[in-house]
C-alpha cells in the first residue's frame, strides 16, 4: 500500500493485461510480471519515483524502446518498470554550434529527421532506428553501421543528465568538446546498461549533413585481399563511412530472404559493402575511380557500382536482411563479438569449422562491420540443450584472441554468464565496487551485467 500511495500521482499501470507488453524486449526473453509500470513525462517525475522506490527498497527496471538483444530491459517479478516513452521531446537544436539536447525517450529516427531538416546530421544508425530510443542508445553505447567514421555513442555524447538510484539528479549537460575539470562522470553511465543511473537528457554532437552517399559491393577471393583494400580505402577515401563484410553463406541466405538475385552469382567467398559520404550536391564519385584502381592492382576481384539510390538501397537491404533470416534459423544463437582484425580470419575459420563438424544440420552465417572489428554470427537451428555449448565454443575462441564477447549489444542478462571470457576477476571486482558505491541498496536494473 505504501508503494501505491507514493506512485499514485504518476498514473501507474496495474492491470495485468496492460503489464504484459512490458515483460520482454527483442531478446525474446519473457521476464516476470512487474508490480506496476510508470511512464514519467518529466525529469522531476523520474527523480520522485526513483527516490520513492529507493526508500522502500523496491527494484526498478528501466525501459526505452525495448529493442535490446541482451535482455537488459526484461523485468523480474515485482519490479516497478520505469518506461521513458513519454520523455520524448527534442528540447534544442543549436544550428551554430552543432549540438542537440534531447530527452531520453526520443526515438533515434525522429531525432535524425529533426536535425537533418535543419541541414545537420546525427550519424548513429542501426536496424532498430525506428523504435530504439536515445537513452537506450547511451545506456548500451550503441554502435551501428558508421562507427568506422564517427565512432560509437560514447564518441557522440557531449553531456548527460542522469537520475541516480536515490533520486539525486546529476546534471552534466556539457556542450563543449574540451572540459578538463576532473573526472568525466558521463562515461560511468554510457554503456552501463542502466545499472548506475537513469539517463534522462542527452547533449549530442552533430555533423554537417552529407548531400549524397555512394556505395559499392566488392567481391574478394581471400581475406587478405579484402583487408588490403580496407587499408587502401582508409587512406584514399577520407569520407569512408562503412565497410560491411559478408561471407558467402550469409549473402546467399540474405538473397533468399529478401527475394533478390545473388550478386556475382555467388562465385566468391567474401564480399564488402563500401559507402562514402559526399558534401557536394553533384560530384563525380571518388569511390568509382578508387575501385577501378583496386581492380587493376588486384585488391578486389569484381565490383558492383549502383547507378541509382534505389540500386544502392537494394545492396544495403542484403546487408540488413538479418531480421528476415533469423526466423528461419529459430531456435538460433546470435553473436555480436569484437575480434582484432589481425585475428579475424583465423577466428572465423576455427569457429566455422568447429560448428560445422559438431552441428552439421545448422547454418552458420558470418557478417559484420569489418572496419571496427565487430563481427556478427547467426547460427541455428538448435535444440535448447545445445545452446550453452554453442555459446561456450564461440566465446572461448573470442577470449583466446583477446576479443570482446559483446561489441555493441551489451551484456544484459543473456551474456552475463560469459562475462568472464572478456573481463578479469580484478576488473569484475572494480565494476562491483562502483555498482555498490552508487546503488548501495541494489534497486536499479538489478541482475544485468553483474549478479
HELIX and SHEET records of a PDB file:
HELIX    1   1 UNK A    2  UNK A    7  1                                   6    
HELIX    2   2 UNK A    8  UNK A   10  5                                   3    
HELIX    3   3 UNK A   16  UNK A   19  1                                   4    
HELIX    4   4 UNK A   20  UNK A   22  5                                   3    
HELIX    5   5 UNK A   43  UNK A   56  1                                  14    
HELIX    6   6 UNK A  108  UNK A  116  1                                   9    
HELIX    7   7 UNK A  134  UNK A  139  1                                   6    
HELIX    8   8 UNK A  147  UNK A  150  1                                   4    
HELIX    9   9 UNK A  153  UNK A  156  1                                   4    
HELIX   10  10 UNK A  186  UNK A  189  1                                   4    
HELIX   11  11 UNK A  223  UNK A  236  1                                  14    
HELIX   12  12 UNK A  248  UNK A  257  1                                  10    
HELIX   13  13 UNK A  263  UNK A  266  5                                   4    
HELIX   14  14 UNK A  286  UNK A  296  1                                  11    
HELIX   15  15 UNK A  309  UNK A  319  1                                  11    
HELIX   16  16 UNK A  322  UNK A  329  1                                   8    
HELIX   17  17 UNK A  341  UNK A  358  1                                  18    
HELIX   18  18 UNK A  370  UNK A  372  5                                   3    
HELIX   19  19 UNK A  384  UNK A  386  5                                   3    
HELIX   20  20 UNK A  387  UNK A  400  1                                  14    
HELIX   21  21 UNK A  416  UNK A  421  5                                   6    
HELIX   22  22 UNK A  425  UNK A  438  1                                  14    
SHEET    1   A 3 UNK A  36  UNK A  38  0                                        
SHEET    2   A 3 UNK A  80  UNK A  83  1                                        
SHEET    3   A 3 UNK A  60  UNK A  63  1                                        
SHEET    1   B 5 UNK A  90  UNK A  94  0                                        
SHEET    2   B 5 UNK A  99  UNK A 103 -1                                        
SHEET    3   B 5 UNK A 197  UNK A 205 -1                                        
SHEET    4   B 5 UNK A 157  UNK A 164 -1                                        
SHEET    5   B 5 UNK A 169  UNK A 172 -1                                        
SHEET    1   C 2 UNK A 120  UNK A 121  0                                        
SHEET    2   C 2 UNK A 207  UNK A 208 -1                                        
SHEET    1   D 7 UNK A 302  UNK A 305  0                                        
SHEET    2   D 7 UNK A 212  UNK A 220 -1                                        
SHEET    3   D 7 UNK A 270  UNK A 278 -1                                        
SHEET    4   D 7 UNK A 240  UNK A 247 -1                                        
SHEET    5   D 7 UNK A 363  UNK A 369 -1                                        
SHEET    6   D 7 UNK A 374  UNK A 380 -1                                        
SHEET    7   D 7 UNK A 332  UNK A 338 -1                                        
END                                                                             
